[in-house]
Amino acid sequence: MMIGLRILPRTRQVSPALVDGFRSVPVANVSDCMARMTAGGAHLRPYHKGGKLAGPAITVKARPGDNLMIHKALQLAQPGDVIVVDGGGDLTNALMGELMVATAIKRGLGGVVLNGAIRDVDAIMAGSFPVFAAGVTHRGPYKDGPGEINVPIAINGMVIEPGDLVLGDADGLLCVPFDSAEEILAAARQKSAAEEETVREISEGRLDTSWIDAQLARLGCKP
Protein backbone atom coordinates (compact mmCIF):
# COMPACT_ATOMS: atom_id res chain seq x y z
CA MET A 1 0.00 0.00 0.00
CA MET A 2 1.79 3.09 -1.24
CA ILE A 3 2.04 6.37 0.62
CA GLY A 4 -0.22 8.90 -1.04
CA LEU A 5 -2.87 6.37 -1.98
CA ARG A 6 -4.00 4.60 1.20
CA ILE A 7 -7.28 3.65 2.84
CA LEU A 8 -6.65 2.55 6.41
CA PRO A 9 -9.04 1.22 9.05
CA ARG A 10 -9.92 3.33 12.04
CA THR A 11 -8.83 1.35 15.11
CA ARG A 12 -10.43 3.46 17.86
CA GLN A 13 -12.90 6.30 18.34
CA VAL A 14 -14.42 8.39 21.10
CA SER A 15 -17.62 6.94 22.54
CA PRO A 16 -21.12 8.26 21.80
CA ALA A 17 -21.44 9.16 25.49
CA LEU A 18 -18.38 11.41 25.31
CA VAL A 19 -19.64 13.02 22.10
CA ASP A 20 -22.96 13.80 23.76
CA GLY A 21 -21.17 15.18 26.82
CA PHE A 22 -19.15 17.64 24.78
CA ARG A 23 -22.29 18.98 23.07
CA SER A 24 -23.24 20.71 26.32
CA VAL A 25 -20.05 22.78 26.69
CA PRO A 26 -18.88 25.72 24.52
CA VAL A 27 -15.83 25.21 22.33
CA ALA A 28 -14.23 28.25 23.99
CA ASN A 29 -14.40 26.58 27.41
CA VAL A 30 -12.92 23.36 26.05
CA SER A 31 -10.15 25.42 24.45
CA ASP A 32 -9.38 27.12 27.76
CA CYS A 33 -9.04 23.69 29.39
CA MET A 34 -6.54 22.72 26.69
CA ALA A 35 -4.27 25.64 27.66
CA ARG A 36 -5.50 27.70 24.65
CA MET A 37 -2.81 26.02 22.56
CA THR A 38 -4.98 24.20 20.00
CA ALA A 39 -7.12 25.55 17.17
CA GLY A 40 -7.96 24.79 13.58
CA GLY A 41 -7.43 28.42 12.63
CA ALA A 42 -9.76 31.39 12.46
CA HIS A 43 -10.38 30.87 8.74
CA LEU A 44 -12.31 27.62 9.36
CA ARG A 45 -15.86 28.92 9.74
CA PRO A 46 -19.30 27.32 9.97
CA TYR A 47 -21.32 27.47 6.77
CA HIS A 48 -24.54 25.98 8.14
CA LYS A 49 -27.56 27.63 9.69
CA GLY A 50 -26.49 26.87 13.23
CA GLY A 51 -25.80 24.11 15.72
CA LYS A 52 -22.94 22.20 17.31
CA LEU A 53 -20.58 19.90 15.45
CA ALA A 54 -19.36 16.93 17.51
CA GLY A 55 -18.23 13.45 16.57
CA PRO A 56 -15.34 11.05 16.00
CA ALA A 57 -13.06 11.95 13.10
CA ILE A 58 -12.59 10.10 9.87
CA THR A 59 -9.56 11.85 8.44
CA VAL A 60 -8.81 12.51 4.79
CA LYS A 61 -5.61 13.88 3.33
CA ALA A 62 -6.52 15.18 -0.11
CA ARG A 63 -4.57 16.73 -2.92
CA PRO A 64 -5.64 20.38 -3.15
CA GLY A 65 -8.65 20.63 -5.45
CA ASP A 66 -9.29 16.87 -5.61
CA ASN A 67 -12.11 15.09 -3.77
CA LEU A 68 -11.76 11.44 -4.87
CA MET A 69 -10.90 10.23 -1.37
CA ILE A 70 -13.61 12.40 0.17
CA HIS A 71 -16.16 10.50 -1.91
CA LYS A 72 -14.66 7.23 -0.60
CA ALA A 73 -14.77 8.52 2.98
CA LEU A 74 -18.49 9.23 2.52
CA GLN A 75 -18.93 5.54 1.66
CA LEU A 76 -16.96 4.39 4.71
CA ALA A 77 -18.27 6.78 7.34
CA GLN A 78 -20.71 5.57 9.99
CA PRO A 79 -23.60 7.54 11.52
CA GLY A 80 -22.28 10.29 13.78
CA ASP A 81 -18.82 10.40 12.18
CA VAL A 82 -17.24 13.71 11.18
CA ILE A 83 -15.21 13.70 7.97
CA VAL A 84 -12.19 15.99 8.45
CA VAL A 85 -10.27 16.89 5.32
CA ASP A 86 -6.80 18.37 5.03
CA GLY A 87 -7.02 19.97 1.60
CA GLY A 88 -3.99 22.16 2.16
CA GLY A 89 -6.15 25.24 2.70
CA ASP A 90 -6.34 25.72 -1.06
CA LEU A 91 -9.42 27.64 -2.25
CA THR A 92 -8.96 27.29 -6.00
CA ASN A 93 -11.43 24.42 -6.38
CA ALA A 94 -14.32 23.41 -4.13
CA LEU A 95 -13.95 20.04 -2.44
CA MET A 96 -17.64 19.60 -1.65
CA GLY A 97 -21.01 20.99 -2.62
CA GLU A 98 -24.72 20.44 -2.15
CA LEU A 99 -24.82 16.88 -3.53
CA MET A 100 -22.07 15.53 -1.29
CA VAL A 101 -23.59 17.27 1.72
CA ALA A 102 -26.92 15.61 0.86
CA THR A 103 -25.14 12.26 0.84
CA ALA A 104 -23.58 12.98 4.24
CA ILE A 105 -27.00 13.87 5.65
CA LYS A 106 -28.54 10.70 4.20
CA ARG A 107 -25.84 8.61 5.87
CA GLY A 108 -26.47 10.26 9.23
CA LEU A 109 -23.02 11.80 9.62
CA GLY A 110 -22.20 14.28 12.37
CA GLY A 111 -20.66 16.89 10.09
CA VAL A 112 -17.88 17.80 7.67
CA VAL A 113 -14.72 19.86 8.12
CA LEU A 114 -12.80 20.99 5.05
CA ASN A 115 -9.51 22.85 5.09
CA GLY A 116 -10.46 23.90 1.61
CA ALA A 117 -13.42 25.40 -0.23
CA ILE A 118 -17.07 24.51 -0.68
CA ARG A 119 -19.63 25.57 -3.27
CA ASP A 120 -23.45 25.67 -3.45
CA VAL A 121 -23.13 27.76 -0.32
CA ASP A 122 -26.72 29.06 -0.33
CA ALA A 123 -28.10 25.53 -0.16
CA ILE A 124 -25.63 24.48 2.55
CA MET A 125 -26.27 27.59 4.66
CA ALA A 126 -30.02 26.98 4.49
CA GLY A 127 -29.58 23.70 6.38
CA SER A 128 -28.49 22.73 9.87
CA PHE A 129 -26.04 19.97 8.89
CA PRO A 130 -22.67 21.08 10.33
CA VAL A 131 -20.23 22.17 7.62
CA PHE A 132 -16.98 23.98 8.42
CA ALA A 133 -14.78 25.20 5.57
CA ALA A 134 -12.03 27.66 4.78
CA GLY A 135 -13.81 29.45 1.95
CA VAL A 136 -16.11 29.35 -1.06
CA THR A 137 -15.63 29.08 -4.81
CA HIS A 138 -17.85 28.05 -7.73
CA ARG A 139 -15.02 26.08 -9.38
CA GLY A 140 -15.57 22.36 -9.02
CA PRO A 141 -13.11 19.63 -7.95
CA TYR A 142 -11.12 16.99 -9.75
CA LYS A 143 -11.36 13.28 -8.99
CA ASP A 144 -7.94 11.87 -9.85
CA GLY A 145 -6.28 11.48 -6.43
CA PRO A 146 -3.94 10.90 -4.77
CA GLY A 147 -5.30 10.90 -1.24
CA GLU A 148 -5.33 9.03 2.04
CA ILE A 149 -8.03 8.03 4.54
CA ASN A 150 -7.58 7.53 8.28
CA VAL A 151 -4.05 8.88 8.54
CA PRO A 152 -2.93 11.62 10.95
CA ILE A 153 -3.54 15.07 9.47
CA ALA A 154 -2.88 18.63 10.60
CA ILE A 155 -4.84 21.83 10.02
CA ASN A 156 -2.88 24.95 10.95
CA GLY A 157 -0.89 23.02 13.53
CA MET A 158 -3.91 21.22 15.01
CA VAL A 159 -3.25 17.50 14.70
CA ILE A 160 -6.23 15.21 14.16
CA GLU A 161 -5.93 11.45 14.53
CA PRO A 162 -8.63 9.08 13.30
CA GLY A 163 -11.18 8.64 16.08
CA ASP A 164 -10.33 11.88 17.91
CA LEU A 165 -13.25 14.08 18.92
CA VAL A 166 -13.92 16.97 16.56
CA LEU A 167 -15.89 19.82 18.08
CA GLY A 168 -17.17 23.01 16.48
CA ASP A 169 -19.52 25.91 17.13
CA ALA A 170 -19.81 29.56 16.08
CA ASP A 171 -16.46 30.33 17.76
CA GLY A 172 -14.53 27.83 15.66
CA LEU A 173 -13.20 24.31 15.51
CA LEU A 174 -11.24 22.17 17.94
CA CYS A 175 -9.87 18.62 18.08
CA VAL A 176 -9.84 16.82 21.44
CA PRO A 177 -7.35 13.92 21.46
CA PHE A 178 -8.84 10.48 22.10
CA ASP A 179 -6.65 9.76 25.12
CA SER A 180 -7.51 13.04 26.85
CA ALA A 181 -11.20 13.37 26.06
CA GLU A 182 -12.64 12.25 29.42
CA GLU A 183 -10.28 14.46 31.44
CA ILE A 184 -10.91 17.48 29.24
CA LEU A 185 -14.69 17.03 29.37
CA ALA A 186 -14.63 17.02 33.18
CA ALA A 187 -12.51 20.17 33.23
CA ALA A 188 -14.70 21.90 30.64
CA ARG A 189 -17.82 21.18 32.68
CA GLN A 190 -16.19 22.74 35.73
CA LYS A 191 -15.18 25.76 33.64
CA SER A 192 -18.73 26.17 32.36
CA ALA A 193 -20.16 25.97 35.88
CA ALA A 194 -17.70 28.62 37.08
CA GLU A 195 -18.66 30.94 34.21
CA GLU A 196 -22.35 30.50 35.02
CA GLU A 197 -21.59 31.65 38.57
CA THR A 198 -19.66 34.65 37.22
CA VAL A 199 -22.65 35.64 35.10
CA ARG A 200 -24.82 35.53 38.22
CA GLU A 201 -22.30 37.68 40.12
CA ILE A 202 -22.34 40.25 37.30
CA SER A 203 -26.12 40.39 37.21
CA GLU A 204 -26.29 40.79 41.00
CA GLY A 205 -23.56 43.47 41.11
CA ARG A 206 -21.22 41.45 43.32
CA LEU A 207 -18.40 40.55 40.92
CA ASP A 208 -14.98 40.90 42.58
CA THR A 209 -12.63 42.76 40.20
CA SER A 210 -9.85 43.41 42.70
CA TRP A 211 -7.61 41.11 40.70
CA ILE A 212 -7.23 43.82 38.03
CA ASP A 213 -5.45 46.31 40.30
CA ALA A 214 -3.49 43.50 41.92
CA GLN A 215 -2.19 42.39 38.54
CA LEU A 216 -1.33 45.97 37.51
CA ALA A 217 0.55 46.44 40.79
CA ARG A 218 2.47 43.23 40.21
CA LEU A 219 3.50 44.59 36.81
CA GLY A 220 4.64 47.87 38.33
CA CYS A 221 1.83 50.00 36.95
CA LYS A 222 0.85 52.76 39.38
CA PRO A 223 -2.59 54.43 39.32
C-alpha positions as CSV (number, residue, x, y, z in Angstrom):
1,M,0.0,0.0,0.0
2,M,1.8,3.1,-1.2
3,I,2.0,6.4,0.6
4,G,-0.2,8.9,-1.0
5,L,-2.9,6.4,-2.0
6,R,-4.0,4.6,1.2
7,I,-7.3,3.7,2.8
8,L,-6.6,2.5,6.4
9,P,-9.0,1.2,9.0
10,R,-9.9,3.3,12.0
11,T,-8.8,1.4,15.1
12,R,-10.4,3.5,17.9
13,Q,-12.9,6.3,18.3
14,V,-14.4,8.4,21.1
15,S,-17.6,6.9,22.5
16,P,-21.1,8.3,21.8
17,A,-21.4,9.2,25.5
18,L,-18.4,11.4,25.3
19,V,-19.6,13.0,22.1
20,D,-23.0,13.8,23.8
21,G,-21.2,15.2,26.8
22,F,-19.1,17.6,24.8
23,R,-22.3,19.0,23.1
24,S,-23.2,20.7,26.3
25,V,-20.0,22.8,26.7
26,P,-18.9,25.7,24.5
27,V,-15.8,25.2,22.3
28,A,-14.2,28.3,24.0
29,N,-14.4,26.6,27.4
30,V,-12.9,23.4,26.1
31,S,-10.2,25.4,24.5
32,D,-9.4,27.1,27.8
33,C,-9.0,23.7,29.4
34,M,-6.5,22.7,26.7
35,A,-4.3,25.6,27.7
36,R,-5.5,27.7,24.7
37,M,-2.8,26.0,22.6
38,T,-5.0,24.2,20.0
39,A,-7.1,25.6,17.2
40,G,-8.0,24.8,13.6
41,G,-7.4,28.4,12.6
42,A,-9.8,31.4,12.5
43,H,-10.4,30.9,8.7
44,L,-12.3,27.6,9.4
45,R,-15.9,28.9,9.7
46,P,-19.3,27.3,10.0
47,Y,-21.3,27.5,6.8
48,H,-24.5,26.0,8.1
49,K,-27.6,27.6,9.7
50,G,-26.5,26.9,13.2
51,G,-25.8,24.1,15.7
52,K,-22.9,22.2,17.3
53,L,-20.6,19.9,15.5
54,A,-19.4,16.9,17.5
55,G,-18.2,13.5,16.6
56,P,-15.3,11.1,16.0
57,A,-13.1,11.9,13.1
58,I,-12.6,10.1,9.9
59,T,-9.6,11.8,8.4
60,V,-8.8,12.5,4.8
61,K,-5.6,13.9,3.3
62,A,-6.5,15.2,-0.1
63,R,-4.6,16.7,-2.9
64,P,-5.6,20.4,-3.2
65,G,-8.7,20.6,-5.5
66,D,-9.3,16.9,-5.6
67,N,-12.1,15.1,-3.8
68,L,-11.8,11.4,-4.9
69,M,-10.9,10.2,-1.4
70,I,-13.6,12.4,0.2
71,H,-16.2,10.5,-1.9
72,K,-14.7,7.2,-0.6
73,A,-14.8,8.5,3.0
74,L,-18.5,9.2,2.5
75,Q,-18.9,5.5,1.7
76,L,-17.0,4.4,4.7
77,A,-18.3,6.8,7.3
78,Q,-20.7,5.6,10.0
79,P,-23.6,7.5,11.5
80,G,-22.3,10.3,13.8
81,D,-18.8,10.4,12.2
82,V,-17.2,13.7,11.2
83,I,-15.2,13.7,8.0
84,V,-12.2,16.0,8.5
85,V,-10.3,16.9,5.3
86,D,-6.8,18.4,5.0
87,G,-7.0,20.0,1.6
88,G,-4.0,22.2,2.2
89,G,-6.1,25.2,2.7
90,D,-6.3,25.7,-1.1
91,L,-9.4,27.6,-2.2
92,T,-9.0,27.3,-6.0
93,N,-11.4,24.4,-6.4
94,A,-14.3,23.4,-4.1
95,L,-13.9,20.0,-2.4
96,M,-17.6,19.6,-1.7
97,G,-21.0,21.0,-2.6
98,E,-24.7,20.4,-2.1
99,L,-24.8,16.9,-3.5
100,M,-22.1,15.5,-1.3
101,V,-23.6,17.3,1.7
102,A,-26.9,15.6,0.9
103,T,-25.1,12.3,0.8
104,A,-23.6,13.0,4.2
105,I,-27.0,13.9,5.7
106,K,-28.5,10.7,4.2
107,R,-25.8,8.6,5.9
108,G,-26.5,10.3,9.2
109,L,-23.0,11.8,9.6
110,G,-22.2,14.3,12.4
111,G,-20.7,16.9,10.1
112,V,-17.9,17.8,7.7
113,V,-14.7,19.9,8.1
114,L,-12.8,21.0,5.1
115,N,-9.5,22.8,5.1
116,G,-10.5,23.9,1.6
117,A,-13.4,25.4,-0.2
118,I,-17.1,24.5,-0.7
119,R,-19.6,25.6,-3.3
120,D,-23.4,25.7,-3.5
121,V,-23.1,27.8,-0.3
122,D,-26.7,29.1,-0.3
123,A,-28.1,25.5,-0.2
124,I,-25.6,24.5,2.5
125,M,-26.3,27.6,4.7
126,A,-30.0,27.0,4.5
127,G,-29.6,23.7,6.4
128,S,-28.5,22.7,9.9
129,F,-26.0,20.0,8.9
130,P,-22.7,21.1,10.3
131,V,-20.2,22.2,7.6
132,F,-17.0,24.0,8.4
133,A,-14.8,25.2,5.6
134,A,-12.0,27.7,4.8
135,G,-13.8,29.4,2.0
136,V,-16.1,29.4,-1.1
137,T,-15.6,29.1,-4.8
138,H,-17.8,28.1,-7.7
139,R,-15.0,26.1,-9.4
140,G,-15.6,22.4,-9.0
141,P,-13.1,19.6,-7.9
142,Y,-11.1,17.0,-9.8
143,K,-11.4,13.3,-9.0
144,D,-7.9,11.9,-9.8
145,G,-6.3,11.5,-6.4
146,P,-3.9,10.9,-4.8
147,G,-5.3,10.9,-1.2
148,E,-5.3,9.0,2.0
149,I,-8.0,8.0,4.5
150,N,-7.6,7.5,8.3
151,V,-4.0,8.9,8.5
152,P,-2.9,11.6,10.9
153,I,-3.5,15.1,9.5
154,A,-2.9,18.6,10.6
155,I,-4.8,21.8,10.0
156,N,-2.9,25.0,10.9
157,G,-0.9,23.0,13.5
158,M,-3.9,21.2,15.0
159,V,-3.2,17.5,14.7
160,I,-6.2,15.2,14.2
161,E,-5.9,11.4,14.5
162,P,-8.6,9.1,13.3
163,G,-11.2,8.6,16.1
164,D,-10.3,11.9,17.9
165,L,-13.2,14.1,18.9
166,V,-13.9,17.0,16.6
167,L,-15.9,19.8,18.1
168,G,-17.2,23.0,16.5
169,D,-19.5,25.9,17.1
170,A,-19.8,29.6,16.1
171,D,-16.5,30.3,17.8
172,G,-14.5,27.8,15.7
173,L,-13.2,24.3,15.5
174,L,-11.2,22.2,17.9
175,C,-9.9,18.6,18.1
176,V,-9.8,16.8,21.4
177,P,-7.3,13.9,21.5
178,F,-8.8,10.5,22.1
179,D,-6.7,9.8,25.1
180,S,-7.5,13.0,26.9
181,A,-11.2,13.4,26.1
182,E,-12.6,12.3,29.4
183,E,-10.3,14.5,31.4
184,I,-10.9,17.5,29.2
185,L,-14.7,17.0,29.4
186,A,-14.6,17.0,33.2
187,A,-12.5,20.2,33.2
188,A,-14.7,21.9,30.6
189,R,-17.8,21.2,32.7
190,Q,-16.2,22.7,35.7
191,K,-15.2,25.8,33.6
192,S,-18.7,26.2,32.4
193,A,-20.2,26.0,35.9
194,A,-17.7,28.6,37.1
195,E,-18.7,30.9,34.2
196,E,-22.3,30.5,35.0
197,E,-21.6,31.6,38.6
198,T,-19.7,34.6,37.2
199,V,-22.7,35.6,35.1
200,R,-24.8,35.5,38.2
201,E,-22.3,37.7,40.1
202,I,-22.3,40.3,37.3
203,S,-26.1,40.4,37.2
204,E,-26.3,40.8,41.0
205,G,-23.6,43.5,41.1
206,R,-21.2,41.4,43.3
207,L,-18.4,40.6,40.9
208,D,-15.0,40.9,42.6
209,T,-12.6,42.8,40.2
210,S,-9.8,43.4,42.7
211,W,-7.6,41.1,40.7
212,I,-7.2,43.8,38.0
213,D,-5.5,46.3,40.3
214,A,-3.5,43.5,41.9
215,Q,-2.2,42.4,38.5
216,L,-1.3,46.0,37.5
217,A,0.6,46.4,40.8
218,R,2.5,43.2,40.2
219,L,3.5,44.6,36.8
220,G,4.6,47.9,38.3
221,C,1.8,50.0,37.0
222,K,0.9,52.8,39.4
223,P,-2.6,54.4,39.3
